[in-house]
Each structure stands twice: as C-alpha cells, then as structure tokens.
Amino acid sequence: MSSPFFPVRKQGSLLLSASFSAVIIASAAGAVAGYFLGTEYARLQAQAYLATQARNAETSFQQALQSSQLALSRINQSSYPICSEKDLQDLRLLLYERSFLRDVGHMHRGQFECSASFPKSTLPLTAGAPIISSVDGVSIYRDTSAFSLLIGPVLLLERGSAFVVVDPEALKPRSKESVQTSMFDVASGTRVSLDGNPMPIPPSVRLKHPRGRVGDALYAVECTDQLQTCTVASEPLSATSEHFRGMIVLFSLVGALSRGFVMVLSSIRRASMAVQLRRAIRQNRIRTVYQPIVELRSRTIVEAEALARWTNNDGVDVSPEAFVREAERGGFIHDLTACILKRSLADFQSVFAQFPAFRLNVNVTAADLVHPQFPQMLHDATRKAGVSPRNLALEITEGSAAQRSELIPIIRNLRRDGYSIQIDDFGTGYSSLSRLRDLDVDCLKIDRSLTQAAGLEGTVSILPQIISIADALNLVVIVEGIETEKQAQHFAFCQQPLLGQGWLFGHPVTAGRFKAMLTAQMKSGYAATSDENLLDVPLHPVAERIH
C-alpha cells in the first residue's frame, strides 16, 4: 500500500540520492579531518625524532668531552720533555688511538708550542678567546684558523699545557640528511659545533619550550646542566611532510573511509527505520497517549494533547523526535500525521459526545499544512469520527510558523472551518510578539524552558509581556512544563485565566486511563486542594468560556 501523499518510488529515489550525497560529503570531511590529524601526528613524530637526535648528539659530545679529558690528562702527565721527539711520538700514538681527534699538542697561555700533525711554523700564535671556559677545567675554542683551514670547522679543547682538536662531524649521530644538530652554550647562546646551518633559538624558548616551531622548521632541544650546553636538532617542515607523506595520505584515506562507513551505516539504519516506520503506519501500530491540560485556577481538565509512541521491530521505544524527523526526511510525515489524527479522534469520540466543550490537540508540521491534500484529509477524518472541528486543535511549532509565511492564509482558512490553531513552544526565539496578529492563531503554548525559569530569583522573564499581549489579542495561553506546585502557583493568580500542562497534572496515559480520569473528575463534587489528586476535579464552566 503506497502513501496517499507521496509516491513510494519517488521517496526512495530521493532518500537514496540524499544518502549518497551525505556519504560523499561525510567522506570528504573525513579526509580533511584525517589530513589534519595525520599532519599533527607527523609533527609529533618528527619532534620526537628530533629530540632523540638532540639527545644522541648531546650524549656524543659528553662522551667526546670525557674521552678528550682523558687525552688531555695523558698529555699533561707525559714524562717526556714538552715537544721533544719522544713527546711528539707519544702525541702521534694518542692521535692514532682516538678516531674523533684531528690533532693533539701543547700550548701555553693560549699560544701553540707544537702539534702532532703540523709543523710549528704553520700553527697560529694564539688560539684566541675560548667560547666556553672552565668546563671541569677545560676551555673550548672554535674555528682556530690553522686547523679550520686545513681540517675544516673544529673544536679545540685545552687544559694545562695540552690541547686536543675535535672534529664535530665525528660527534654527529647518524640521522636523516635533512636533520641538523647544533650545540649551544646555555649562558651566552653561542653555537659550539658547526653542523650544517642551524637556526638561532633564543634561550628563553629553549628553556620553556623544548619542542616547537621556529619559522618554517621544527626543532627539539636537549640540555645538560653539568656541561652548561644545549643541543638543538631541527628539520624543515617541507622535509617532515615529505618523510611522512605516506602516513598523512593513509590518515586521510582512513578518515574518508571511516566517516563514509559511519554514514553508510547511519543511512542503512535510517533506511531500516524508515521501512519499519512505514510498515507500522500501514499496519496502524503507531500508539497514542494523552496528556491532560487543565484550567490553572480550578485544576479542571479541559483539553488533552495527543502524543505519538512507536516501538520498532527490535522492541526498542523510539523517541518521537527521532521518528517524526525520519518521517519528515522520508517525505511521509503526512501519513504519520493522518495515522495519529484518525486514531486520536476515534479514541475520543465518546469524550466529545459527553463533554462537547472538550478539545483534543494534535501536532502537525508546516509540511502537513501546506500539502494540498491536508484540508481534505482533515475534513474526512473529523466527518468519519463524527467530531466537530471545534473539538480539534492543531499545534504547530513557533519556528515553523515564523519561517513559512505561506501558512498565514492556510491558518485563516482552517480557523474559518472551525479548527483551533495553536503555536507550540512559543518563546524559543523564532518569532516576535508583533507577528502574533499576522499569524491569526487562537492559542499560545509557552515553552517549558520559560516555565522552568519562572519565579527563580535573579532571572529576567518575558512571560508577563507574552501573557499581557496574548490577552490583548484575545489569545488563550497554555503554560507547558509545569512540574512543581510552586510553578503552578506562579501562574494561577494571573488576572486572565490560563491553562497548564505538565507532570504536576499528569503524565501521558492511554485513552482508557484518560477517560477514567475524566469520569472520576466528573463524579467528584469538590474542588481539589494541593494535597489531593489534581485530576479529580469536575469540568468547570470556565472551559466553555475559554473555548
């Protein structure tokens, strides 16, 4: 049995198209998220690698320093006369034994006296000023001219009358070609070793942020307090992206697939829900429960709101918000509304016959109202149930009424036919009070969010303004969400009569239970107090006056 409002094939095609588009969009969003996640992960991995390289370089320098100190001690402890042939032979043997040393020799007060590798005539007169002084009695010089010209960038360490020349390349740990390491004196920030072209990093950054980014490069810093040095390892971002390109692509692909897979599952779940819901509508398995609406002063039940309930094939109670939204997406909300309307009218036929002023409220959507077949369906349903249009109120949300200007003439026609039109959830911010006259409705239902704040200290409420303007426009006001006696009393003493709805007056119940409430109320010959059952109150003449 196909939907009387919307062909099944067309609904399925639109649903399939919308689902496919949603999967594509979700996959694209997942790919973008995966790309950024992969890039961030690559950055963290690169900085961890740089930290390892900086730590290894710092360790290598410490080991070289310790080995150099042993070499300096051996030179200073030699029993041969300084720069004698025996002494030079011993220096050459020491140089042979230490692979990281490029030269050894003697110096006195900064002036070179002899070297194991070079004649004295080629040595400079002095080593210049040290870049680091007195690290365990060792002074460190950089780029001493004779050695830097013949060997390349070097470090020279001096203690006593001995010196050793260290090759920085020998200290460099094995790493990627794009990674550069450099050692700095903590106090002065002076670069100690000459490896590549490292970035200058301010001491404050090195100490507070040992890992980070400067310009277009990542860096990591490892410091040794004992040696008063820091080693910096850096790598350009372009190199990092190149090294981790495969991983970034993988993250992007996984992001796209995962989001797409989730959307596919969601689409399948929604499709399954839509199929089950359609079947439930066709088989008339949508249940309805009814919540009482009372006149606040007397607590008389004068209206009821019909609320839909549905249990899916797995025995799970699906929330009305979820399955109504699904019906709207699938284009068969009209069939759901018709199902609820017909069942509700059938349930309350006897109530209308006994209490002609009683009114049943049914929720409808803007899509229902603008559908060309809706007025005829409404007329057929009330005629078949033998119910007057005066007994039926149609509730439409404030947002729908405010956003659909084409509803205004439709609402006027329905009111002319005798139906009551109520604005549900009023006060949620969609429309202004000035639009109430244009909407031409009968009743406002104040949203529960405003009710919850009513009477609380320190809150600023627009409720008095809403109620005052509604009274000036001759509109009935229903206060939703009343759960406590304090909230009820807050509205009970308003000058104009108000209606109330909420758990204080009753939870949604079946039609049979609701009729029992009305019967008990009619049989009771007294007005309820706050300590009695607030539903057991006789129908009050105010109901006729309000309607």
Secondary structure, 3 states (H helix, E strand, C coil): CCCCCCCHHHHHHHHHHHHHHHHHHHHHHHHHHHHHHHHHHHHHHHHHHHHHHHHHHHHHHHHHHHHHHHHHHHHHCCCCCCCCHHHHHHHHHHHHHCCCEEEEEEEECCEEEEECCCCHHHCCCECCCCCEEEECCEEEEECCHHHHHHCCCCEEEEECCEEEEECHHHHCCCCCCCCEEEEEECCCCCECCCCCCCCCCCHHHHHHCCEEEECCEEEEEEEECCCCEEEEEEEEHHHHHHHCHHHHHHHHHHHHHHHHHHHHHHHHHHHHHHHHHHHHHHCCCCEEEEEEEEECCCCEEEEEEEEEEEECCCCCEECHHHHHHHHHHHCCHHHHHHHHHHHHHHHCHHHHHHCCCCEEEEECCHHHHHCCCHHHHHHHHHHHHCCCHHHEEEEEEHHHHHHCCCHHHHHHHHHHCCCEEEEEEECCCCCCHHHHHHHCCCEEEECHHHHHHCCCCCCCCCHHHHHHHHHHCCCEEEECCCCCHHHHHHHHCCCCCCEEECCCCCCCECHHHHHHHHHHHHHCCCCCCCCCCCCCCCCCHHHHHHC
